[in-house]
Amino acid sequence: MLLAFKIKYKFDGDAKYSVCTVTYSQYKNFQKLPIVKKCEVIRGNVKNIENYKKEMQNALNLAFKNDTSHIKKLSEEL
């Protein structure tokens, strides 16, 4: 079973925060994105996210190429 947690983040230019679920290693990579203005953990221990983990990893890979559309698709806006 893979554990993950929810984060609240804001990209440069975003007016509102968004929320998504990430694993610990994805969170570390997420924080390294040059377009991340703010990022913090808001809830811990989301269980059974194996399929979601793959989707988020693809989204992170695209975000490193300045394409945030997939991360936005997997996120909820606050």
Helices and strands as residue ranges (DSSP letters): E 3-11, E 18-22, H 24-32, E 36-47, H 50-63, H 69-74, E 76-77
